[in-house]
Amino acid sequence: MTSLPGAKKRYDWPRAAIGAAALVALLVVGVLWQRAHPYSIETSTDIDASPAEVWAVLTDLDAYPRWNPTLTTASGDLTVGSELSLTDQGTDATAEVLVVTSESELRWETHTGIVGILDGERSFRLEALPGGETRLTQSGLYRGVAVLFSTGALHDETAPSFHELNAALRDRAETSAKD
């Protein structure tokens, strides 16, 4: 189709609609794929303290600023369905508490923006070991379209922060256990 000089060019609405539909379909496929294939991080450490002593440190949210290098603030009620306010690696976040099993597991989920963009589920599991020790296993599952573009940061920044938190929790629990 040729246009006459000075004539207004018509916008190709059908082509724009097809492009928009393709973009939406691509995003939906990305979200569904990432939901089925989350990026996961898991770290653990053994602690010379009982599960009760480790649990007491882990669930004392008010004390986080004194010992926790990555979750520097945390507040809220540790009951299933409640909301926590967190500062994780300098970023403020809101989390929904999913599991609270005394001396066994604490788990919450955060969303960055809209659900499906970047969702993270963090869990802390405690396992009693012989001799009164505890194994702490911290894990994170990350889902959403943004995960496709942030696995490098998750590997390079988030995984080391899990190790830092584990070590700090271990040190705090072992010191508290000796007091």
C-alpha positions in Angstrom: 0.0 0.0 0.0 1.4 3.4 -1.0 0.5 6.6 0.7 -0.1 9.9 -0.9 2.3 12.7 0.0 1.0 14.5 3.1 -1.5 11.8 4.0 -1.6 10.5 7.5 -0.2 7.0 8.0 -2.8 4.7 9.5 -1.8 2.7 12.6 -1.8 -1.0 12.0 -4.1 -2.0 14.9 -4.4 -5.7 14.0 -0.6 -6.1 13.9 -0.2 -4.3 17.2 -2.9 -6.5 18.8 -1.1 -9.7 17.6 2.2 -8.4 19.0 0.6 -7.6 22.3 -1.0 -11.0 22.5 2.3 -12.7 21.7 4.0 -10.7 24.4 1.4 -11.7 27.0 1.5 -15.3 25.9 5.3 -15.3 26.3 5.0 -13.8 29.8 2.4 -16.4 30.8 4.6 -19.3 29.4 7.6 -17.8 31.3 5.7 -17.6 34.6 4.3 -21.2 34.2 7.7 -22.6 33.3 9.4 -20.8 36.2 6.8 -22.0 38.6 7.5 -25.6 37.6 11.3 -25.0 37.5 12.3 -22.8 40.5 15.8 -21.7 41.2 16.8 -23.2 44.5 19.5 -22.6 47.1 20.1 -24.8 50.1 22.7 -24.5 52.8 23.2 -26.1 56.1 25.4 -26.0 59.2 25.6 -28.0 62.4 25.2 -26.1 65.6 26.4 -27.1 69.1 23.0 -26.2 70.7 19.7 -27.9 71.1 16.8 -27.3 68.6 15.0 -25.4 71.4 18.0 -23.1 71.8 18.4 -22.5 68.0 14.6 -22.0 67.7 14.7 -19.3 70.4 17.4 -17.4 68.5 15.7 -17.9 65.1 12.3 -16.7 66.3 13.5 -13.7 68.3 12.8 -11.2 65.5 13.5 -8.2 67.7 17.1 -9.4 68.2 17.9 -9.7 64.4 19.6 -6.3 64.2 22.1 -7.4 66.9 23.3 -10.6 65.2 21.8 -11.2 61.7 24.0 -9.9 58.9 21.5 -10.3 56.1 18.0 -10.1 57.6 18.8 -6.9 59.5 15.3 -6.2 60.6 12.3 -8.4 61.1 9.0 -7.7 62.7 5.6 -9.3 62.9 3.8 -12.2 64.4 5.1 -15.7 63.7 1.8 -17.4 63.1 0.7 -19.0 59.8 -1.0 -16.4 57.5 0.5 -13.4 59.3 2.6 -10.8 57.6 6.3 -10.0 58.4 8.2 -6.9 57.6 11.8 -7.7 56.6 14.9 -5.9 55.5 16.9 -8.6 53.6 20.3 -7.6 52.1 19.2 -3.9 52.3 15.9 -4.4 50.6 12.6 -4.0 52.4 10.1 -6.8 51.9 6.8 -8.1 53.2 6.5 -11.8 53.7 3.6 -14.1 54.5 4.3 -16.8 57.1 3.6 -20.2 55.7 4.8 -22.7 58.3 5.7 -22.4 62.0 6.5 -25.7 63.6 8.2 -25.1 67.0 11.8 -26.3 67.1 11.4 -27.7 63.6 10.5 -25.4 60.7 9.9 -21.7 59.9 8.9 -20.8 56.3 7.7 -17.6 54.6 7.1 -16.3 51.1 7.8 -12.9 49.6 6.8 -11.3 46.3 8.5 -8.6 44.5 5.8 -6.5 42.9 3.2 -8.6 41.3 2.9 -12.3 42.0 4.8 -14.2 39.3 7.5 -11.6 38.7 9.9 -12.6 41.5 8.6 -14.8 44.3 10.8 -16.3 47.0 10.1 -18.9 49.6 12.6 -19.1 52.5 12.7 -21.9 55.0 14.7 -22.8 58.1 14.5 -26.4 59.1 16.0 -27.7 62.4 17.0 -31.3 62.8 18.1 -32.8 66.2 21.5 -34.5 66.0 23.0 -37.0 68.5 24.8 -35.3 71.3 22.3 -32.4 71.6 23.4 -30.6 68.4 21.2 -29.3 65.7 21.5 -29.2 61.9 20.1 -26.0 60.5 19.1 -26.2 56.8 18.2 -22.9 55.2 16.7 -23.0 51.7 15.2 -20.7 49.2 13.0 -21.4 46.2 12.8 -18.5 43.7 10.1 -18.4 41.0 8.9 -15.9 38.5 9.8 -14.3 35.2 12.6 -12.2 36.7 14.4 -15.4 37.9 15.2 -16.1 34.3 17.3 -12.9 34.3 18.6 -13.0 37.9 20.1 -16.4 38.5 23.6 -14.9 38.4 22.7 -12.5 41.3 20.9 -15.3 43.2 24.1 -17.5 42.9 26.6 -14.7 43.5 24.8 -12.7 46.2 22.0 -14.6 47.8 23.7 -18.0 48.2 26.7 -16.5 50.1 24.2 -14.5 52.3 22.6 -17.8 53.3 26.0 -19.0 54.5 26.6 -15.8 56.4 23.2 -16.0 58.1 23.8 -19.7 59.0 27.2 -18.9 60.6 25.8 -15.9 62.5 22.8 -18.0 63.8 25.2 -20.8 64.8 27.5 -18.4 66.7 24.5 -16.7 68.4 22.9 -20.0 69.4 26.1 -21.5 70.7 26.9 -18.4 72.7 23.4 -18.3 74.1 23.5 -22.0 75.0 26.7 -21.5 77.0 25.3 -18.6 79.0 
